[in-house]
Amino acid sequence: MTKKKSKKKQSQKRVPQTPEQPILLTTAQAAAYLNIPARTLESWRVKGRYPGPPVARIGANVFYRRVDLEDWVAERVVRQGG
């Protein structure tokens, strides 16, 4: 019996937009996605003390693109040990 190697790592495709997973997220939705308080995201955006994820401004509204959140998190992965 041979095991098939998982292709999960090779095919990291982004999920298309669905009602359950919109492309544009509000601050509250983005915070929930990142599991951090919404006030933290607001603080990063307003004060600029920490390089938070990029935002999309549409009129007076602020949105976070899901793809930007995924990329932002991926940039912060730290490999420990060896």
ABEGO torsion letter per residue (X at the ends): XBBBBBAAAABBBBBBBBAABBABBBAAAAAAAAGBBAAAAAAAAAAGABBBBBBBBBEABBBBBAAAAAAAAAAABBBBEX
